[in-house]
Structure formats: structure tokens, C-alpha cells
Amino acid sequence: MILQCPECSTRYLVPDSAIGPAGRAVRCASCRHSWFQDGPELPETPPKPAPAPAAPPPPAAPPPSETAPAAPTTAAEAPPPVPAPPPIERAAEEPQSAPPAPAYDNFAHEPLFKPRRNPARRWTIAAAVAGLLMLGAIAALSYFGNSGTAGLTGTRSSAVLLLEVPSKPERRTLASGNELFAVTGRVINPTETAQRVPDIRAELRDAQGRVVYNWTIAPPVRTLAPKASAEFNSAEVNVPKGSRELNLRFAGEPG
């Protein structure tokens, strides 16, 4: 699908799977404006066609007409019997010899024997092509899944672990008059080994990209198993109203 920034009208081409049917928060890489992008519309199922009417049965054939029986032939009118011809003696057939094999011509356009195909080689080539396609799909998912690509907000990653914010942060005013800012995300370990999870640094920036508020989020676990993920939640009160953008990173990473 195509995304267009409402501030600077910059357009981005992203796959439908990167936004998802529920939508998500996105950020313009040109002017750093953030907004919530709705998910793509699902195609409607076309109605099933009505069954075709059955063909009428063919008309019945008329009954055969009765013919008058032939008159019997009398003995006087019967023709005389014809004697059978004498048997004809045939000579014994000689066995036919097989046709001679064609002589091999060195100057012929095609060889006398065609080479046999190697099925193992074809399977090897097919497996290599499938592997290249899988590597291309993984690279595309990694490219569109990291932060900074097409303006996705809140998905900065460290060298090993990944941070993901699938939904838009919540902002609401409490009964006391204070403003509550809540964010929910996940820490993902894409490697084959367990990884230590550092603290998470959260920053809120204004429209000019200046940091107006920051805080530290304690991770849900300190050690993350291979190919595992853990969800974290954080809420802050009295967040400045001029904040427009949320950035998340691990402690120790450059801002």
C-alpha cells in the first residue's frame, strides 16, 4: 500500500503486512511527522454464480414401422446350389527380415543418440532458486521491519535485540486533571542464543525534534531466550502536551 505524509505529502510504498489489518503508528522520515495509519481494506468475496439450468431431455425416437413379411419362396423357384471352388494351394511365406539399421552419419545435424537428462541436477538448481527467494523475503522483512524505514515509530533496535511498538501510545486526561501517557511494546530476540536485556530509554520530542521528556523503562526480563519475546508496559503522568514523537532505544545506544 502507499502511505502519504499529511504534513509534507511525501509518499512511501510499504507492504500491507508492515501495517497490518488493525493499523499502526507511522512516522515520516522527511519531516518526522507521526500519525496513525489504518490497515488495508480486505477484498470482498464475490458472490457465487447461479447454477446453469439443466438441458431438456432429447425427444423420444418414433417406433419403427412394421413391414409386410416377404412371401415364401416355393421349391420350384429356388435357385440351384453352386458348387464350392477348389482350395487354392499357397506357397509357404518366407520370414521377413528386419530392416537394416540406418548408418551413422558424421555430418548429420542431430546425433544418433540423445543425451539423457539428469534429474538430480534439476532438483539442485530448483533448491538453489528456492533458497535465493527465501533469502530475498527475509531481507525484505528485515528492511521494512526496522525503524526509520517508511517512518515507522518506536521500533529502534540494538545490535542484537529488537524493540517493537505494535500499537499507538495512549494519551488521556485523568480525573485529577493530569495527563497520562501509556506505551506498550515488545522486546524480541531473533538470535539462536540467550541475550541479556538492558534498560529501555524512552524519549518524547516536539515538532522540531527536540527532546521535551524522557524516562527509563525496566525490561520485563533480564535474560531473553533464543527466538523469544517479552512484552513491556510503561505509563507516565504530566507528560508535556507539545510532544509529537516517541523514540525507544536500549540504554547505552546512541540517541
KOLMIKOL-684477 format. One record per residue (C-alpha): z, y, x; residue in one letter; residue number from 1. Coordinates in steps of 0.02 Angstrom, whole numbers. Last residue first. Layout:
<recs>
+--------+--------+--------+------+-----+
|     pz |     py |     px | rest |  nr |
+--------+--------+--------+------+-----+
|      Z |      Y |      X |    A | NUM |
...
+--------+--------+--------+------+-----+
</recs>
This chain:
<recs>
+--------+--------+--------+------+-----+
|     pz |     py |     px | rest |  nr |
+--------+--------+--------+------+-----+
|   1033 |    436 |   1021 |    G | 255 |
|   1037 |    323 |   1174 |    P | 254 |
|   1120 |    155 |   1143 |    E | 253 |
|   1301 |    128 |   1197 |    G | 252 |
|   1368 |    103 |   1021 |    A | 251 |
|   1236 |     21 |    912 |    F | 250 |
|   1121 |    130 |    809 |    R | 249 |
|   1108 |    198 |    632 |    L | 248 |
|   1019 |    359 |    578 |    N | 247 |
|   1037 |    438 |    405 |    L | 246 |
|    930 |    588 |    354 |    E | 245 |
|    950 |    736 |    235 |    R | 244 |
|   1123 |    808 |    266 |    S | 243 |
|   1146 |    979 |    186 |    G | 242 |
|   1284 |    917 |     71 |    K | 241 |
|   1405 |    889 |    214 |    P | 240 |
|   1503 |    724 |    194 |    V | 239 |
|   1673 |    753 |    115 |    N | 238 |
|   1714 |    567 |     98 |    V | 237 |
|   1640 |    421 |    198 |    E | 236 |
|   1596 |    243 |    147 |    A | 235 |
|   1545 |     93 |    253 |    S | 234 |
|   1482 |    -82 |    215 |    N | 233 |
|   1423 |   -220 |    332 |    F | 232 |
|   1322 |   -379 |    302 |    E | 231 |
|   1308 |   -516 |    433 |    A | 230 |
|   1151 |   -606 |    496 |    S | 229 |
|   1115 |   -772 |    583 |    A | 228 |
|    968 |   -836 |    688 |    K | 227 |
|   1092 |   -883 |    827 |    P | 226 |
|   1275 |   -848 |    783 |    A | 225 |
|   1345 |   -671 |    782 |    L | 224 |
|   1503 |   -628 |    882 |    T | 223 |
|   1611 |   -476 |    841 |    R | 222 |
|   1600 |   -496 |    653 |    V | 221 |
|   1593 |   -371 |    508 |    P | 220 |
|   1546 |   -230 |    629 |    P | 219 |
|   1662 |    -76 |    636 |    A | 218 |
|   1567 |     80 |    582 |    I | 217 |
|   1588 |    239 |    686 |    T | 216 |
|   1561 |    415 |    616 |    W | 215 |
|   1440 |    560 |    624 |    N | 214 |
|   1408 |    724 |    530 |    Y | 213 |
|   1292 |    875 |    548 |    V | 212 |
|   1174 |    808 |    682 |    V | 211 |
|   1022 |    924 |    693 |    R | 210 |
|    850 |    859 |    639 |    G | 209 |
|    793 |   1024 |    561 |    Q | 208 |
|    810 |    954 |    383 |    A | 207 |
|    990 |    904 |    418 |    D | 206 |
|   1052 |    750 |    511 |    R | 205 |
|   1182 |    617 |    468 |    L | 204 |
|   1235 |    499 |    606 |    E | 203 |
|   1307 |    322 |    602 |    A | 202 |
|   1361 |    230 |    761 |    R | 201 |
|   1386 |     42 |    745 |    I | 200 |
|   1515 |    -46 |    854 |    D | 199 |
|   1458 |   -189 |    965 |    P | 198 |
|   1406 |   -365 |    908 |    V | 197 |
|   1412 |   -501 |   1042 |    R | 196 |
|   1265 |   -622 |   1031 |    Q | 195 |
|   1251 |   -811 |   1002 |    A | 194 |
|   1090 |   -889 |   1067 |    T | 193 |
|    920 |   -929 |    990 |    E | 192 |
|    877 |   -746 |    958 |    T | 191 |
|    843 |   -652 |    796 |    P | 190 |
|   1025 |   -594 |    773 |    N | 189 |
|   1029 |   -480 |    621 |    I | 188 |
|   1161 |   -348 |    574 |    V | 187 |
|   1146 |   -300 |    390 |    R | 186 |
|   1163 |   -142 |    287 |    G | 185 |
|   1263 |    -48 |    155 |    T | 184 |
|   1294 |    140 |    154 |    V | 183 |
|   1416 |    244 |     50 |    A | 182 |
|   1433 |    435 |     44 |    F | 181 |
|   1569 |    501 |    -72 |    L | 180 |
|   1578 |    687 |   -118 |    E | 179 |
|   1748 |    759 |   -159 |    N | 178 |
|   1780 |    840 |   -328 |    G | 177 |
|   1936 |    738 |   -365 |    S | 176 |
|   1841 |    640 |   -497 |    A | 175 |
|   1721 |    582 |   -362 |    L | 174 |
|   1546 |    653 |   -331 |    T | 173 |
|   1411 |    527 |   -288 |    R | 172 |
|   1299 |    480 |   -141 |    R | 171 |
|   1234 |    303 |   -117 |    E | 170 |
|   1128 |    251 |     33 |    P | 169 |
|    954 |    183 |    -13 |    K | 168 |
|    935 |     -5 |      0 |    S | 167 |
|    877 |   -129 |    134 |    P | 166 |
|    970 |    -48 |    281 |    V | 165 |
|    930 |   -157 |    433 |    E | 164 |
|   1004 |   -160 |    608 |    L | 163 |
|    935 |   -281 |    738 |    L | 162 |
|   1017 |   -367 |    887 |    L | 161 |
|    937 |   -400 |   1057 |    V | 160 |
|    880 |   -239 |   1144 |    A | 159 |
|    962 |   -133 |   1008 |    S | 158 |
|    882 |    -95 |    842 |    S | 157 |
|    855 |     58 |    731 |    R | 156 |
|    832 |     18 |    547 |    T | 155 |
|    908 |    167 |    455 |    G | 154 |
|    751 |    248 |    386 |    T | 153 |
|    573 |    180 |    382 |    L | 152 |
|    454 |    323 |    432 |    G | 151 |
|    290 |    224 |    446 |    A | 150 |
|    360 |    139 |    602 |    T | 149 |
|    509 |    233 |    674 |    G | 148 |
|    624 |     86 |    642 |    S | 147 |
|    566 |    -92 |    667 |    N | 146 |
|    498 |   -206 |    527 |    G | 145 |
|    316 |   -149 |    529 |    F | 144 |
|    288 |   -194 |    712 |    Y | 143 |
|    394 |   -353 |    706 |    S | 142 |
|    302 |   -414 |    551 |    L | 141 |
|    134 |   -378 |    633 |    A | 140 |
|    185 |   -468 |    794 |    A | 139 |
|    242 |   -620 |    695 |    I | 138 |
|     76 |   -623 |    599 |    A | 137 |
|    -25 |   -610 |    761 |    G | 136 |
|     74 |   -751 |    841 |    L | 135 |
|     42 |   -860 |    688 |    M | 134 |
|   -146 |   -823 |    695 |    L | 133 |
|   -151 |   -867 |    881 |    L | 132 |
|    -62 |  -1032 |    847 |    G | 131 |
|   -184 |  -1076 |    708 |    A | 130 |
|   -332 |  -1044 |    825 |    V | 129 |
|   -256 |  -1156 |    959 |    A | 128 |
|   -224 |  -1295 |    832 |    A | 127 |
|   -404 |  -1286 |    771 |    A | 126 |
|   -470 |  -1296 |    951 |    I | 125 |
|   -362 |  -1449 |    987 |    T | 124 |
|   -416 |  -1533 |    824 |    W | 123 |
|   -599 |  -1506 |    872 |    R | 122 |
|   -570 |  -1580 |   1044 |    R | 121 |
|   -486 |  -1735 |    972 |    A | 120 |
|   -632 |  -1762 |    853 |    P | 119 |
|   -758 |  -1782 |    999 |    N | 118 |
|   -934 |  -1790 |    929 |    R | 117 |
|  -1051 |  -1925 |    994 |    R | 116 |
|  -1202 |  -1874 |   1096 |    P | 115 |
|  -1373 |  -1905 |   1015 |    K | 114 |
|  -1477 |  -2049 |   1085 |    F | 113 |
|  -1666 |  -2032 |   1109 |    L | 112 |
|  -1651 |  -1853 |   1168 |    P | 111 |
|  -1742 |  -1714 |   1073 |    E | 110 |
|  -1892 |  -1612 |   1131 |    H | 109 |
|  -1984 |  -1761 |   1209 |    A | 108 |
|  -2045 |  -1743 |   1389 |    F | 107 |
|  -1956 |  -1895 |   1459 |    N | 106 |
|  -2025 |  -2002 |   1318 |    D | 105 |
|  -1934 |  -2162 |   1280 |    Y | 104 |
|  -2047 |  -2295 |   1205 |    A | 103 |
|  -2028 |  -2331 |   1022 |    P | 102 |
|  -1956 |  -2504 |    985 |    A | 101 |
|  -2086 |  -2632 |    934 |    P | 100 |
|  -2095 |  -2678 |    750 |    P |  99 |
|  -2005 |  -2842 |    711 |    A |  98 |
|  -2116 |  -2996 |    699 |    S |  97 |
|  -2174 |  -3060 |    534 |    Q |  96 |
|  -2149 |  -3244 |    507 |    P |  95 |
|  -2313 |  -3332 |    466 |    E |  94 |
|  -2341 |  -3372 |    285 |    E |  93 |
|  -2383 |  -3554 |    248 |    A |  92 |
|  -2553 |  -3567 |    166 |    A |  91 |
|  -2561 |  -3561 |    -20 |    R |  90 |
|  -2628 |  -3702 |   -132 |    E |  89 |
|  -2682 |  -3643 |   -301 |    I |  88 |
|  -2622 |  -3747 |   -449 |    P |  87 |
|  -2758 |  -3799 |   -573 |    P |  86 |
|  -2783 |  -3684 |   -722 |    P |  85 |
|  -2695 |  -3731 |   -885 |    A |  84 |
|  -2809 |  -3794 |  -1027 |    P |  83 |
|  -2834 |  -3675 |  -1175 |    V |  82 |
|  -2775 |  -3743 |  -1344 |    P |  81 |
|  -2898 |  -3724 |  -1490 |    P |  80 |
|  -2875 |  -3571 |  -1601 |    P |  79 |
|  -2777 |  -3589 |  -1766 |    A |  78 |
|  -2884 |  -3554 |  -1923 |    E |  77 |
|  -2890 |  -3733 |  -1988 |    A |  76 |
|  -2705 |  -3759 |  -1965 |    A |  75 |
|  -2667 |  -3610 |  -2075 |    T |  74 |
|  -2596 |  -3450 |  -2011 |    T |  73 |
|  -2450 |  -3380 |  -2109 |    P |  72 |
|  -2472 |  -3205 |  -2181 |    A |  71 |
|  -2379 |  -3071 |  -2089 |    A |  70 |
|  -2220 |  -3008 |  -2169 |    P |  69 |
|  -2231 |  -2835 |  -2251 |    A |  68 |
|  -2145 |  -2701 |  -2156 |    T |  67 |
|  -1973 |  -2631 |  -2193 |    E |  66 |
|  -1944 |  -2453 |  -2138 |    S |  65 |
|  -1813 |  -2424 |  -2005 |    P |  64 |
|  -1658 |  -2331 |  -2065 |    P |  63 |
|  -1660 |  -2143 |  -2028 |    P |  62 |
|  -1565 |  -2087 |  -1870 |    A |  61 |
|  -1399 |  -1999 |  -1900 |    A |  60 |
|  -1392 |  -1814 |  -1859 |    P |  59 |
|  -1307 |  -1767 |  -1695 |    P |  58 |
|  -1121 |  -1717 |  -1705 |    P |  57 |
|  -1084 |  -1529 |  -1705 |    P |  56 |
|  -1030 |  -1456 |  -1536 |    A |  55 |
|   -845 |  -1416 |  -1521 |    A |  54 |
|   -798 |  -1233 |  -1517 |    P |  53 |
|   -753 |  -1163 |  -1345 |    A |  52 |
|   -567 |  -1144 |  -1308 |    P |  51 |
|   -502 |   -964 |  -1306 |    A |  50 |
|   -486 |   -887 |  -1133 |    P |  49 |
|   -310 |   -872 |  -1059 |    K |  48 |
|   -246 |   -696 |  -1048 |    P |  47 |
|   -248 |   -613 |   -876 |    P |  46 |
|    -78 |   -608 |   -786 |    T |  45 |
|    -36 |   -428 |   -741 |    E |  44 |
|    -31 |   -382 |   -558 |    P |  43 |
|    140 |   -329 |   -490 |    L |  42 |
|    160 |   -143 |   -455 |    E |  41 |
|    213 |   -101 |   -279 |    P |  40 |
|    394 |    -53 |   -244 |    G |  39 |
|    461 |    125 |   -266 |    D |  38 |
|    482 |    236 |   -112 |    Q |  37 |
|    647 |    330 |    -90 |    F |  36 |
|    628 |    488 |     17 |    W |  35 |
|    657 |    547 |    195 |    S |  34 |
|    575 |    694 |    287 |    H |  33 |
|    560 |    671 |    475 |    R |  32 |
|    411 |    793 |    484 |    C |  31 |
|    288 |    675 |    572 |    S |  30 |
|    375 |    505 |    567 |    A |  29 |
|    404 |    524 |    381 |    C |  28 |
|    555 |    425 |    323 |    R |  27 |
|    572 |    283 |    197 |    V |  26 |
|    711 |    221 |     82 |    A |  25 |
|    673 |     60 |    -13 |    R |  24 |
|    580 |    -14 |   -161 |    G |  23 |
|    635 |   -157 |   -276 |    A |  22 |
|    469 |   -252 |   -263 |    P |  21 |
|    474 |   -248 |    -72 |    G |  20 |
|    431 |   -101 |     43 |    I |  19 |
|    384 |   -200 |    200 |    A |  18 |
|    312 |   -343 |     93 |    S |  17 |
|    183 |   -224 |     16 |    D |  16 |
|    106 |   -194 |    188 |    P |  15 |
|    105 |    -17 |    261 |    V |  14 |
|    -33 |    115 |    275 |    L |  13 |
|     38 |    289 |    306 |    Y |  12 |
|    -14 |    461 |    240 |    R |  11 |
|     50 |    631 |    297 |    T |  10 |
|     63 |    748 |    148 |    S |   9 |
|    184 |    866 |    243 |    C |   8 |
|    331 |    867 |    119 |    E |   7 |
|    290 |    734 |    -13 |    P |   6 |
|    247 |    608 |    127 |    C |   5 |
|    111 |    490 |     68 |    Q |   4 |
|    128 |    300 |     69 |    L |   3 |
|    -23 |    183 |     53 |    I |   2 |
|      0 |      0 |      0 |    M |   1 |
+--------+--------+--------+------+-----+
</recs>
